[in-house]
């Protein structure tokens, strides 16, 4: 039975050492790749394997895994080919595209092989000092300031009620606005963790109560950051 490898990718261009050696073995075992971004995946693979002849492999862009892509994916499984799924940053299917194709792999009877690699969600949670027994990843919060403030308040109340760590992200150019909303909306005692540039040389992870963050508000513009909240 063919294998479908869930191939982790870089969180940061400087983070090549965060990729385990068995990822290269999986890449070598594949004949077809389904990727979120072909150009960046090709560059990433060449960083791992300089001798790789990129054009010897079949490439498909997954987008949201529309029906046409799923059909090709399932057909390649029935042809007995090993496939690789690669998202833009981190692990396929975890806050990144891939789950639709993984579901199709199970339906087709393929062997699904998840590979260890960097996940900003898990790395940030590990380093935050917050509750790792009960947590929730929300993804992006609303862009509208009023809606975002309400959502933050709701997340904070839920965190207090359930002793739950709330994890969310923002596009890098809106990080400072997110931090402003957190400081304006949360209680002084609520803890906020900011994990920025994970796996890079300038990586930083810091957890402080809102009262302390107000004294030393960081500049996060265009940094790759993930936010955690615990009330």
N, C-alpha and C positions, 0 to 999 in steps of 0.2 A: 504494500500500500504506500502511495507517495506521501511525502511529508510537506507540511506547510510550516515554515519557520517564521516566528514573530521576532524580527530583528531589531534590537534597540539601536537608536541613533544618538548623536551628540546633543547635549544640552547647550554646549558652547564650543566654538571652534578650538578652544584651548584644552578641551576636555577629552582628548583621545585616550588618555590613560584610564579613563573610567569605563572603557569598553573591554570586556573580558576576551581572552584569546580564542575561546570557542566560537565567538561570533564569526570570525574569519572562516573557520571550518564549515559553518552553516552556509555562509555565502558561497563557498566553493562547491557546496553540495546542491546548489540551486541551478535551475536552467531558466527560470522566468521570475521576474521581480514585479510586484505591484507596489507602487510608491506614491507618496503624497506629492513629491517634487522630484522629477527625474534628474534635473541638473545638479541639485545639491546632493542627492543620493549618489550619483556617479562620482562626484568630487570626494564625498565621504569614503566610498569604497576604495578609491584610488589612494587615499591616505592610509587605509588599512593594508592594501594589497597593490603595490605599485605596478606589479607585472600583469595585473588583470587587464584582459582585452575586453573592454566594455561592450563592443559591438558583437561579441560572441553570444550575448545574452538577449533575451526578449524582455522588453520593458513596457509597462502599462501604468498610466496615471490613474489613481483610484478616485480622486475627488470625493464624492459622497457614495462611491461604489454603486453607481446607477446600474440598471438592469443589463446594459450591454457589457459592462465590465464584469459583473457577476457571471454572465454567461461564458465569457472568455475564461475567467478564473476556474469555473467548474469544468469546462471542456479540457483545460490543461491538466486538471487532476485526473480526469477519466483517461487521458493519454499517458498517465503514469509519470508525469513530470513533477519534480520537487519545486515548490514555489517559496518565494520570500516576500513578506509584507514589511514595508518600512514607512514609518511616519516621519514628520519633519523634525521633531525633537522629543526624545524620550522613548517610550514604549508604545507600540501599536495597540490601539484599543483602550488605552488609559488616558483619557482626556485628549486623545488624538484619533484620527481615522483608523479604521482597520476592523472594527467589530463586525461589520456587515459581511466582510469576506471571511472572517473567522467562523461566523455562523454558517456560511455557505460551505466551508471546509468540513465542518461537522456533518452537515447534511449529505455531503458527497462521500463521507466515510474516510477522509484523509486523516493522517496522524498530525495533530497540531502540537508544535514544539515551541513553547515560550522560552525565550532566552533572557538570562539575567543582564540587566543594563540600567543606566541611570534614569530614575523617574523623579522629577522635581517635587512631586507631591510627597513621595515617601522620604526623600532625602531631607526635605524641609521639616516634615513631621518628626523624623528621627532626631533632628538637631534642635527642635523648638523647646523641648522640655514640657510640652503640652500633652494632653491625654491622647495616647496612641492606641488605647483600647476601644475608644468610641470617637469616630471622626467622620466628617462629611465634606466631600469636595463639591463645591457649588459651580465652579467654572467662572464665567464673567458675571459681574454685577451690572445692574442697569446703568446706562450712560447718563440719563437725566439726573441732575443733582438731587432733586426731591425724592425721586424713586430710589436712587442709590442710598440716600440717608435712611429711608424707611426700611430698605432691605437690610442694611447694617444693623439697625435697631432690632429688627426681627431675628437676625442671626445671633446677636448678642443675647437676647432673651432666651432663645432656644438653647444656646450654649450653657447659660446659667441653669436652666431647667433640667437639662439632660446631661450636664457635665461633658459636653461634646465639643471637640475642636472643630472649628469652621475654617475651611481652606478655600481660597479663591485667587484668581489671577486678573491681570489687567494688561492691556496693550502697553508696551514700554513708554510711549509718549504721553500716557495718561496716568502714570504711576504717582506723580506728585499730587494730582487731583484726588486720587484714591486715598492717599495718606491724609490729605486735608479733611476729607469726608470722615475717615475713621476717627481722627482726633476731635472733630466737631460733634460726632454722633455718639461716641462710646463713653461709658462711665470711666472715671479716673482710674479705677482699680482694674479695669479690663486689660488683659495682657494681649499685646500685638507682637507677632513675630514677622520680621521681614527677612526673607532668604533671597539674596541677590547674586547673580552670576555664578550659580552653582556649578561646580567642577572646573571653573576657570581659576587662574592664578589670583585674581582679585575677589574671589568668593567671600561673601560675608553673610553670617546668620546671627541675628540679634533679637532677643525677646525682652521686652520691657513693658511695664504698665503704661497706659496712656499718659498718666501724669508725668512720667519720665520722658516719654517721646516728645512731649510738648516743649521740653527744655533743649532737645537736641534733634530736631526734625531733619531727617536725612534728605539728600537730593538723589532722587531715583530716576530722573528723566532719562529715558532710552536705555535703562538697565533692565536686564532680564530678571524679573522679580516675581516672587510668589508670597502671598500674604496669609497669615494664620491668626485666628482670633479665639481667645478663650475668656469667657466672662467669669 
